Amino acid sequence: MRMGLLMNIRTIFLGLAAFGLALAAPLAQAQTARPGLDAATASTIIAACEAYAVEHELALTIAVFDEGANLQGLLRMDGAILASLDIAQWKGRTAANLGRTTGGLGEAAIDRPAIYHVPGLATLQGGVPIRNAAGVLIGGVGASGAASADDEACAMAGIEAAGLTYNRAGAE
């Protein structure tokens, strides 16, 4: 009797498990992969930005963030000021979160000064969004330690060297 009861419970449990899997299967198939930024690409961006900085005699910190604004890679070059560690991350995280250059955000703040009061938002040049060929936002780069225009040019050079872009699809 007890053995029969255990068999019935087991049969019911297996039936419910199979039913649950049957319901979940269409959901799993409907899931599409999101474009992302892997560690190898982040390393390529950092290496190219570093090469740009060396060529232009700059000492920078370079921070690369993924599509969730999580730090994916960081390099503080010899001679880069300590404050550049925080500033590069601030710029890169802002670019990854908003999908626009931090310099562009600074320009927008001229007409909308409330932007300056948003905690954690960088408004200095040097933060650049990373987009794939389709223009989908997949992260951001922040560079700091030189003049802001040089920081931005370095970040852009790193993105381009990785075969990516910072422009939206259809933008020039």
Buried (B, 14 or more C-beta within 10 A) or exposed (E): EEEEEEEEEEEEEEEEEEEEEEEEEEEEEEEEEEEBBEEEBBBBBBBBBBBBBEEEEBBBBBBBBBBEBEBBBBBBBEEBBEEBBEBBBBBBBBBBBBBBBBBBBBEEBEEEEEBEEEEEBBBBBBBBBBBBEEBBBBBBBBBBBBEBEBBBBBBBBBBBBBEBBBEBEEEE
